[in-house]
Amino acid sequence: MTTTKDTMYEQVDAVLDKLRPFLLRDGGDVELVDVEDGVVMLRLLGACGSCPSSTITLKAGIERALLEEVPGFVEIEQVF
């Protein structure tokens, strides 16, 4: 049986797959670590992990896309 958490995880993963080419183009990537109570935990990889603009990438890019496309999404937490 599919749970709400599984469904949200799949929806978040689908959004990240749409955004991934833009991150890869700049030498980075993103890993979905977990989804819990609407909070999405992500790890930025490669160039994105050490980029001074990573906060902007998370908030203005990824978080905005998740707010638009994933019902129940609350916020992003960056995991190191």
Backbone as JSON, one array per atom type, in Angstrom:
{
  "sequence": "MTTTKDTMYEQVDAVLDKLRPFLLRDGGDVELVDVEDGVVMLRLLGACGSCPSSTITLKAGIERALLEEVPGFVEIEQVF",
  "N": [[0.84, -1.18, 0.0], [0.54, 2.23, -0.79], [1.79, 4.94, 0.95], [1.09, 8.28, 2.23], [3.51, 9.56, 2.65], [5.19, 8.13, 0.91], [4.04, 8.82, -1.55], [4.43, 11.62, -1.58], [7.23, 11.65, -1.54], [7.76, 10.52, -4.06], [6.62, 12.49, -5.7], [8.21, 14.73, -5.08], [10.68, 13.76, -5.94], [10.18, 13.59, -8.67], [9.93, 16.31, -9.36], [12.52, 17.17, -8.73], [13.9, 15.74, -10.68], [13.18, 17.17, -12.94], [14.49, 19.57, -12.47], [17.12, 18.87, -12.24], [18.82, 18.8, -14.64], [19.6, 21.52, -14.91], [21.14, 21.94, -12.64], [23.17, 20.05, -13.03], [24.37, 21.1, -15.28], [25.83, 23.17, -14.23], [27.72, 21.8, -12.83], [26.84, 20.55, -10.53], [24.56, 18.78, -8.32], [21.63, 17.26, -6.81], [20.48, 15.51, -3.98], [17.82, 13.62, -2.81], [17.12, 13.16, 0.44], [15.23, 12.61, 2.5], [11.69, 12.73, 3.28], [9.55, 14.22, 5.47], [6.68, 14.85, 7.23], [5.94, 16.92, 5.43], [8.3, 18.3, 5.21], [11.13, 18.57, 3.28], [14.16, 16.98, 2.93], [17.23, 17.71, 1.64], [20.34, 17.1, -0.01], [22.92, 18.94, -1.29], [25.09, 18.4, -3.99], [28.4, 18.0, -5.46], [29.49, 20.83, -7.29], [27.42, 22.4, -6.36], [27.31, 21.95, -3.64], [29.3, 23.48, -2.45], [28.91, 26.0, -3.35], [28.52, 29.52, -3.15], [26.04, 30.51, -3.78], [24.21, 28.59, -3.11], [22.13, 28.67, -1.23], [20.32, 30.37, -2.43], [19.74, 28.81, -4.66], [18.42, 26.68, -3.4], [16.2, 27.96, -2.07], [14.99, 29.91, -3.89], [14.86, 28.5, -6.24], [14.52, 25.48, -6.11], [12.77, 25.18, -3.83], [10.62, 26.87, -4.51], [9.64, 25.59, -6.82], [8.82, 23.16, -5.69], [6.8, 24.06, -3.95], [4.88, 24.84, -5.8], [4.24, 22.44, -7.1], [3.96, 20.21, -5.4], [1.63, 18.99, -3.33], [1.09, 19.65, 0.1], [3.69, 20.14, 0.72], [6.03, 21.75, 2.85], [8.57, 22.94, 3.68], [12.12, 23.25, 2.87], [14.93, 21.52, 4.09], [18.37, 21.7, 4.35], [20.7, 19.12, 4.17], [23.82, 18.1, 5.34]],
  "CA": [[0.0, 0.0, 0.0], [1.3, 3.46, -0.89], [1.45, 5.91, 2.0], [1.21, 9.69, 1.85], [4.93, 9.88, 2.62], [5.73, 7.58, -0.33], [3.52, 9.63, -2.65], [5.12, 12.9, -1.58], [8.61, 11.37, -1.92], [7.76, 10.35, -5.51], [6.34, 13.79, -6.32], [9.41, 15.55, -4.91], [11.7, 13.18, -6.81], [9.84, 13.97, -10.05], [10.28, 17.73, -9.51], [13.99, 17.25, -8.76], [14.35, 15.25, -11.99], [13.0, 18.27, -13.9], [15.46, 20.62, -12.17], [18.48, 18.3, -12.23], [19.69, 19.23, -15.76], [20.14, 22.85, -14.66], [22.19, 21.78, -11.64], [24.26, 19.31, -13.66], [25.04, 22.02, -16.21], [26.77, 23.97, -13.44], [28.64, 20.92, -12.12], [26.29, 20.13, -9.25], [23.44, 17.85, -8.31], [20.88, 17.28, -5.57], [20.05, 14.18, -3.54], [16.68, 13.6, -1.91], [17.48, 12.35, 1.6], [14.02, 12.14, 3.17], [10.53, 13.6, 3.35], [8.87, 13.95, 6.74], [5.69, 15.87, 7.61], [5.99, 18.05, 4.51], [9.65, 18.86, 5.18], [11.97, 17.84, 2.34], [15.58, 17.07, 3.27], [18.04, 17.59, 0.45], [21.79, 17.28, 0.08], [23.49, 19.47, -2.52], [26.3, 17.65, -4.32], [29.29, 18.59, -6.45], [29.72, 22.27, -7.2], [26.33, 23.02, -5.59], [27.57, 21.8, -2.21], [30.21, 24.52, -1.95], [28.62, 27.25, -4.05], [27.96, 30.57, -2.3], [24.64, 30.75, -4.17], [23.42, 27.39, -2.85], [20.91, 29.04, -0.51], [19.41, 30.89, -3.45], [19.31, 27.64, -5.44], [17.44, 25.95, -2.61], [15.0, 28.73, -1.76], [14.35, 30.53, -5.04], [14.67, 27.53, -7.32], [13.93, 24.19, -5.75], [11.64, 25.33, -2.93], [9.5, 27.45, -5.26], [9.08, 24.54, -7.69], [8.11, 22.19, -4.84], [5.57, 24.7, -3.48], [3.92, 24.86, -6.9], [3.91, 21.14, -7.67], [3.81, 19.11, -4.43], [0.68, 19.3, -2.26], [1.54, 19.28, 1.44], [5.08, 20.56, 0.94], [6.14, 22.83, 3.83], [9.86, 23.63, 3.56], [13.34, 22.48, 2.57], [16.07, 21.54, 5.01], [19.6, 21.21, 3.71], [21.43, 18.13, 4.96], [25.23, 18.09, 4.93]],
  "C": [[0.89, 1.25, 0.0], [0.83, 4.44, 0.19], [1.59, 7.33, 1.46], [2.67, 10.08, 1.73], [5.56, 9.37, 1.32], [5.31, 8.41, -1.53], [4.25, 10.96, -2.72], [6.58, 12.72, -2.01], [8.7, 11.25, -3.45], [7.52, 11.67, -6.23], [7.55, 14.7, -6.24], [10.5, 15.07, -5.85], [11.44, 13.57, -8.27], [10.19, 15.44, -10.32], [11.8, 17.88, -9.59], [14.54, 16.77, -10.09], [14.2, 16.32, -13.07], [14.07, 19.34, -13.72], [16.91, 20.16, -12.32], [19.34, 18.75, -13.41], [20.32, 20.61, -15.56], [21.28, 22.79, -13.64], [23.41, 21.09, -12.24], [25.06, 20.2, -14.61], [26.09, 22.86, -15.5], [27.71, 23.12, -12.59], [28.13, 20.44, -10.78], [25.18, 19.11, -9.43], [22.74, 17.97, -6.96], [20.44, 15.86, -5.26], [18.89, 14.35, -2.57], [16.99, 12.63, -0.77], [16.24, 11.77, 2.26], [12.92, 13.18, 3.03], [9.78, 13.23, 4.61], [7.96, 15.11, 7.11], [5.76, 17.12, 6.73], [7.34, 18.74, 4.41], [10.52, 17.96, 4.29], [13.43, 18.08, 2.71], [16.41, 16.73, 2.04], [19.52, 17.76, 0.77], [22.25, 17.8, -1.28], [24.85, 18.81, -2.75], [27.14, 18.4, -5.34], [29.49, 20.07, -6.21], [28.63, 22.96, -6.37], [26.59, 22.96, -4.08], [28.43, 22.9, -1.63], [29.95, 25.89, -2.57], [28.03, 28.28, -3.09], [26.5, 30.89, -2.61], [23.73, 29.57, -3.85], [22.12, 27.69, -2.11], [19.87, 29.58, -1.48], [18.87, 29.76, -4.3], [18.22, 26.89, -4.7], [16.12, 26.72, -2.48], [14.28, 29.25, -3.01], [14.06, 29.54, -6.15], [13.88, 26.31, -6.9], [12.69, 24.36, -4.87], [10.41, 25.9, -3.66], [8.84, 26.4, -6.16], [8.29, 23.52, -6.86], [6.8, 22.78, -4.31], [4.48, 24.66, -4.56], [3.41, 23.47, -7.27], [3.64, 20.01, -6.67], [2.86, 19.52, -3.31], [1.21, 18.81, -0.9], [2.97, 19.65, 1.74], [5.11, 21.77, 1.87], [7.43, 23.62, 3.64], [10.98, 22.66, 3.21], [14.29, 22.62, 3.75], [17.26, 20.99, 4.27], [20.32, 20.29, 4.68], [22.86, 18.11, 4.44], [25.86, 16.74, 5.09]]
}
